[in-house]
Amino acid sequence: MLRFIASFLLTAGATILSAVAMAQDVAGSADHPLIGRFDGSTITAYEALAFDEVAVALQPEEVMMVEGVVTRLAYTYPEGTALVQVTRNFEQQLENEGFSVKLSCSQDECGGMSYEVEQFGNSPSWADRFNYRYVMGTRTGADGIVHATFFGSVNNGIVRAVVTVTEEEAMAFEMVPAEEMQSAISETGRVALYGIQFALDDATIQPESTPTLDEVARFLNANQDLMIVIVGHTDNQGTMPYNLDLSARRAQAVRDALVQDYAISADRLSHAGAGFLAPVASNASEDGRALNRRVEIIAR
């Protein structure tokens, strides 16, 4: 049973047949350069965010959250266009751009009548649960990891779709080298780490956190007498008790990883959760919330 949750599950029809926006396109919109557009289609809604999170489906019952620079587009296709035609064109464009298609399914394969999707730029009834298709592709290269998703459906004979492109590395919370950790601790007694990533609403450390953890361990091994507190921080989404608990569990997960995977002495490491009580930016925007979601190391 495929359940599409949170952020617009990527994609839109995709033959790069025209780089010129149609006259009816919503003001300020533009096709994503990796996707292009299906000939004759129209952009009916558009947003480009410096940082956001998106749900992408890897399998009908496996959804993960990804973060980065996000472009969302809602397309309407010419009358008489078949949904399968738009879908196949999108898949072909992904392959042309070096993407690996991780999932491509129709309503029966995706989960039939049970799905949830954010219907970006359309009325709540635009998707037909008996006639939809979903595609998700990922590309990994020198420019980082890019995910593209497509959710298309037919309503009153007209094909509509939501295309979402998430560029994980484009928004850059770069890894802090051990030498910079040393400088920050010496100058301010603390260092903020944005390279440690967790599963959504969970304390599970994601694999992409390894380079930052490597540097933390290198820093600690170079400073054998240093004792630290690992502090988890969240944004202000949710209640205070929830965020205090989540941030503490995430800090403990980092401590446990350093002890178990890097043989750092447990006696040198304490942990705590601050929740959203120590923001470094306004929580009014997603960019600010992203800055507030962090792990800090504090010298004891």
C-alpha positions as CSV (number, residue, x, y, z in Angstrom):
1,M,0.0,0.0,0.0
2,L,1.7,3.1,-1.2
3,R,1.2,6.1,1.2
4,F,2.6,9.4,-0.1
5,I,3.2,11.6,2.9
6,A,4.5,15.2,3.4
7,S,6.0,17.3,0.7
8,F,4.9,17.1,-2.9
9,L,6.1,13.8,-4.3
10,L,8.1,14.8,-7.2
11,T,7.8,15.0,-10.8
12,A,6.1,16.1,-14.0
13,G,6.0,15.1,-17.5
14,A,9.3,15.5,-19.2
15,T,10.2,15.8,-22.7
16,I,12.6,18.7,-23.1
17,L,10.9,19.9,-26.2
18,S,10.7,23.6,-25.3
19,A,12.7,25.7,-22.9
20,V,10.3,28.6,-23.6
21,A,7.5,28.9,-21.1
22,M,4.0,28.8,-22.4
23,A,2.0,32.1,-22.3
24,Q,-0.3,30.7,-19.7
25,D,2.5,29.7,-17.2
26,V,2.1,31.2,-13.8
27,A,4.1,34.4,-13.3
28,G,7.7,33.9,-12.2
29,S,7.7,30.1,-13.0
30,A,10.3,28.1,-14.9
31,D,10.9,24.5,-15.8
32,H,13.6,22.8,-13.8
33,P,16.7,22.4,-16.1
34,L,17.0,18.7,-15.4
35,I,13.4,18.0,-16.2
36,G,12.2,20.4,-18.9
37,R,8.6,20.1,-20.0
38,F,6.3,18.0,-22.0
39,D,5.4,19.8,-25.2
40,G,2.3,22.0,-24.8
41,S,2.1,21.7,-21.0
42,T,1.4,24.6,-18.8
43,I,2.8,25.5,-15.3
44,T,-0.1,26.3,-13.1
45,A,1.8,26.6,-9.8
46,Y,5.4,27.0,-8.9
47,E,7.7,27.5,-5.9
48,A,11.5,27.3,-5.4
49,L,12.7,27.1,-1.8
50,A,16.3,27.4,-0.6
51,F,15.6,24.6,1.9
52,D,12.7,22.3,2.6
53,E,11.9,18.6,3.1
54,V,10.2,16.3,0.7
55,A,8.8,12.8,1.1
56,V,9.9,10.4,-1.6
57,A,8.7,6.8,-2.0
58,L,11.4,4.1,-2.6
59,Q,8.9,1.3,-2.6
60,P,5.1,1.2,-2.2
61,E,5.4,1.0,1.6
62,E,8.8,2.7,2.0
63,V,8.9,6.5,2.2
64,M,11.9,8.6,3.3
65,M,12.3,12.3,3.9
66,V,15.0,14.2,2.0
67,E,16.1,17.8,2.5
68,G,17.7,20.4,0.3
69,V,16.9,23.0,-2.4
70,V,13.4,22.2,-3.5
71,T,11.6,23.1,-6.7
72,R,7.9,22.3,-7.0
73,L,5.8,22.6,-10.2
74,A,2.2,21.8,-11.0
75,Y,1.6,21.1,-14.7
76,T,-1.5,20.7,-16.8
77,Y,-1.1,18.8,-20.1
78,P,-2.9,19.3,-23.4
79,E,-6.3,17.8,-23.9
80,G,-6.0,14.4,-25.5
81,T,-2.6,13.6,-23.8
82,A,-2.5,10.2,-22.2
83,L,-1.1,9.9,-18.6
84,V,1.1,7.0,-19.6
85,Q,2.6,9.1,-22.4
86,V,3.6,11.9,-19.9
87,T,4.9,9.3,-17.4
88,R,7.1,7.5,-19.9
89,N,8.5,10.9,-21.2
90,F,9.3,11.8,-17.6
91,E,11.1,8.5,-17.1
92,Q,13.0,8.9,-20.3
93,Q,14.2,12.4,-19.3
94,L,15.4,11.1,-16.0
95,E,17.4,8.5,-17.7
96,N,18.8,11.0,-20.1
97,E,20.0,13.1,-17.2
98,G,21.7,10.3,-15.4
99,F,19.0,9.4,-12.9
100,S,18.2,5.9,-11.7
101,V,14.5,5.3,-11.6
102,K,13.9,3.8,-8.2
103,L,10.1,3.4,-8.4
104,S,7.5,3.7,-11.2
105,C,4.0,2.4,-10.5
106,S,0.4,2.8,-11.4
107,Q,-2.5,3.0,-8.9
108,D,-2.8,-0.7,-8.5
109,E,0.9,-1.3,-8.0
110,C,1.2,1.8,-5.8
111,G,-1.6,0.9,-3.5
112,G,-4.9,1.2,-5.2
113,M,-7.3,3.4,-3.2
114,S,-5.0,4.2,-0.4
115,Y,-2.6,7.1,-0.9
116,E,-2.0,10.5,0.5
117,V,-0.3,13.3,-1.5
118,E,0.1,17.0,-1.1
119,Q,-1.8,18.4,-4.0
120,F,0.4,21.4,-4.7
121,G,-1.2,24.1,-6.8
122,N,-4.4,22.2,-7.5
123,S,-7.8,21.8,-5.9
124,P,-8.1,19.0,-3.3
125,S,-10.1,16.8,-5.8
126,W,-7.7,16.9,-8.8
127,A,-6.2,13.5,-8.2
128,D,-8.2,10.3,-9.3
129,R,-7.3,7.5,-7.0
130,F,-8.3,5.0,-9.7
131,N,-6.1,6.5,-12.3
132,Y,-2.7,7.9,-11.2
133,R,1.0,7.2,-11.7
134,Y,4.1,7.9,-9.6
135,V,7.8,7.9,-10.5
136,M,10.8,8.6,-8.3
137,G,14.4,8.8,-9.6
138,T,17.7,9.7,-7.9
139,R,21.0,10.9,-9.3
140,T,24.3,10.9,-7.4
141,G,27.2,12.8,-8.8
142,A,29.9,15.4,-8.2
143,D,27.1,18.0,-7.8
144,G,25.5,16.0,-5.0
145,I,22.3,13.9,-4.7
146,V,19.2,15.0,-6.6
147,H,15.8,13.4,-6.3
148,A,13.0,13.9,-8.8
149,T,9.4,12.7,-8.3
150,F,6.3,12.7,-10.4
151,F,2.7,12.3,-9.3
152,G,0.2,12.5,-12.2
153,S,-3.5,11.8,-12.5
154,V,-6.4,12.4,-14.9
155,N,-9.3,14.6,-14.0
156,N,-12.2,15.2,-16.4
157,G,-10.0,13.9,-19.2
158,I,-7.2,16.3,-18.4
159,V,-3.8,15.1,-17.2
160,R,-2.3,17.0,-14.3
161,A,0.9,16.4,-12.4
162,V,3.1,17.6,-9.6
163,V,6.9,17.5,-10.2
164,T,9.3,18.0,-7.4
165,V,13.1,18.2,-7.6
166,T,15.1,18.1,-4.4
167,E,18.9,18.9,-4.6
168,E,20.3,17.6,-1.3
169,E,23.8,19.1,-1.7
170,A,22.9,22.4,-3.2
171,M,21.9,23.9,0.2
172,A,24.9,23.4,1.9
173,F,25.4,22.8,5.5
174,E,29.0,21.8,4.9
175,M,30.9,19.4,7.1
176,V,33.1,21.1,9.7
177,P,36.7,19.8,9.6
178,A,38.3,18.8,12.9
179,E,40.6,21.8,12.6
180,E,37.6,24.2,12.5
181,M,36.1,22.4,15.5
182,Q,39.3,23.1,17.3
183,S,39.2,26.8,16.5
184,A,35.5,27.1,17.4
185,I,35.9,25.4,20.7
186,S,39.0,27.5,21.6
187,E,37.2,30.7,20.7
188,T,33.6,30.2,21.8
189,G,33.6,26.9,23.7
190,R,31.1,25.4,21.3
191,V,30.7,24.2,17.7
192,A,27.4,23.7,15.7
193,L,27.2,20.7,13.4
194,Y,24.7,20.5,10.6
195,G,26.2,17.4,8.9
196,I,24.6,15.0,11.3
197,Q,21.3,14.1,9.8
198,F,18.4,12.1,11.4
199,A,15.3,10.3,10.2
200,L,12.2,12.5,10.3
201,D,10.8,12.7,13.9
202,D,13.3,10.1,15.0
203,A,16.8,9.7,16.5
204,T,18.1,7.3,13.9
205,I,21.3,8.8,12.4
206,Q,21.4,8.8,8.6
207,P,24.3,7.3,6.6
208,E,25.2,10.7,5.2
209,S,26.3,11.7,8.7
210,T,29.4,9.6,8.6
211,P,31.8,12.3,7.3
212,T,30.9,14.6,10.1
213,L,31.1,11.9,12.8
214,D,34.5,11.0,11.4
215,E,35.7,14.6,11.9
216,V,34.2,14.7,15.4
217,A,36.1,11.6,16.3
218,R,39.3,13.0,14.8
219,F,38.9,16.2,16.8
220,L,38.3,14.2,20.0
221,N,41.3,11.9,19.4
222,A,43.5,15.0,18.9
223,N,42.3,16.4,22.3
224,Q,42.4,13.4,24.6
225,D,41.8,15.5,27.8
226,L,38.7,17.3,26.4
227,M,35.3,16.4,27.9
228,I,32.3,17.5,26.0
229,V,28.5,17.8,26.1
230,I,26.6,16.8,23.0
231,V,23.5,18.9,22.7
232,G,20.6,18.3,20.4
233,H,18.5,21.2,19.0
234,T,15.2,21.2,17.1
235,D,13.0,23.8,15.4
236,N,9.7,24.8,17.1
237,Q,7.4,22.4,15.2
238,G,5.5,20.4,17.9
239,T,5.2,20.7,21.6
240,M,8.0,21.5,24.0
241,P,8.0,18.1,25.8
242,Y,8.1,16.4,22.4
243,N,11.1,18.4,21.2
244,L,13.0,18.2,24.4
245,D,12.7,14.4,24.3
246,L,13.5,14.2,20.6
247,S,16.6,16.4,20.9
248,A,17.9,14.4,23.9
249,R,17.5,11.1,22.1
250,R,19.3,12.5,19.1
251,A,22.2,13.8,21.3
252,Q,22.4,10.3,22.9
253,A,22.4,8.7,19.5
254,V,25.5,10.8,18.6
255,R,27.2,9.9,21.9
256,D,26.4,6.2,21.4
257,A,27.8,6.3,17.8
258,L,31.1,7.9,19.0
259,V,31.5,5.3,21.7
260,Q,30.5,2.3,19.7
261,D,31.8,3.1,16.3
262,Y,34.9,5.3,17.1
263,A,35.9,3.9,20.5
264,I,35.7,7.3,22.2
265,S,35.6,6.9,26.0
266,A,32.1,7.2,27.3
267,D,33.4,9.1,30.4
268,R,34.4,12.0,28.1
269,L,30.9,12.4,26.7
270,S,27.7,13.8,28.2
271,H,24.5,14.5,26.3
272,A,21.4,16.7,26.6
273,G,18.5,18.0,24.7
274,A,17.6,21.7,24.4
275,G,14.6,21.3,22.1
276,F,13.7,24.6,20.5
277,L,14.9,26.7,23.6
278,A,18.1,27.9,22.0
279,P,17.4,29.1,18.4
280,V,20.0,30.7,16.3
281,A,17.5,32.0,13.7
282,S,13.8,32.8,13.4
283,N,11.5,29.8,13.2
284,A,9.2,31.8,11.1
285,S,10.8,30.5,7.9
286,E,12.0,27.1,6.7
287,D,15.5,28.5,6.2
288,G,15.5,29.6,9.9
289,R,14.1,26.3,11.1
290,A,16.8,24.4,9.2
291,L,19.5,26.4,11.0
292,N,17.9,25.6,14.3
293,R,17.9,21.9,13.7
294,R,21.5,21.0,14.7
295,V,23.8,19.2,17.0
296,E,26.2,21.2,19.1
297,I,29.4,20.2,20.9
298,I,30.1,22.1,24.1
299,A,33.4,21.9,26.0
300,R,32.9,21.0,29.7
